[in-house]
Each structure stands twice: as C-alpha cells, then as structure tokens.
C-alpha cells in the first residue's frame, strides 16, 4: 500500500498561495509608491496573478478599491479654444473629400480584382489547353545565365517573339 503523501501536496499549495499573495501585495505597494494608476487589470499584470483571483481575495479587493479612489484617472485634455476648432463647413469638406477618396480606392480595387480574375482565367485556360510557358510574368526576358553553360544556352534568343509569349487581351 502506498504512503499518504497528501500533506506534501497541501503544503506546496499553501506555499504557492502565500507566494501569490506576497506578489500581489508587493505589486500594490510598488504601484502606490510610484503613483501609478491602480486597477484590477494593472495589478494582475504587475503581480502576474489572475484578475479573478484578485476579485476573490476580499482584503486585496478592498485595498485596490481604496487605492483606486486615491489615485483617480487623469482628466482628459482640455478642448482647444473656439477659434482653433474646425468649423462645420470645413469638417463637411474634409468628409466629402474622404468619401470621394474612398470611392476612388473602391473603384481601383474593383478594377484590380477584375484584372486578377481575368489573368487567372487566362492562365487556367492555358494550363487546360497545354499552352503553359512555365513563366508567371508574360513579356519578360529570362534571366541571363552566369557561368559555364552549354552552347545552346549561349546563343542569343531570337528577336521574334514566340507564339507562347503573345496573349490576346480580351476587352
């Protein structure tokens, strides 16, 4: 029969719980001394503990709420003076310009999608018909070979384009 080692497991769990509590208290003290904004989220990140654990600890929860009240969130920046604010007609013109730009970008996007669909269709039909040249970019010259090569590869390509390099553009 095995020996009952549960006391060791319980003792280890108690040590972990105490270390977690010490990390949370130390984080609260550091943040308070530094004047940092204190919240459950910031304390949990600083102490490397879960927020739910912080909420479950009544004494730590009360301390976080007390310190949060002592270090209130900073007020938002004051609004600019009236003479520096944009007028309604100016904002309307900026909105109209942005709307026109969005329409232009959407039209360009539609045109590019159509061109891509057409190119993919042409490539697919060339594959089906067995007319694939093995190159992705039409009308481009292959890279120049560097180093020793056989005589056939040293001969300059003819200036007349081959039939496989020509693609008919469809309207």
Beta strands, then each sheet from edge to edge (+ up, - down):
end
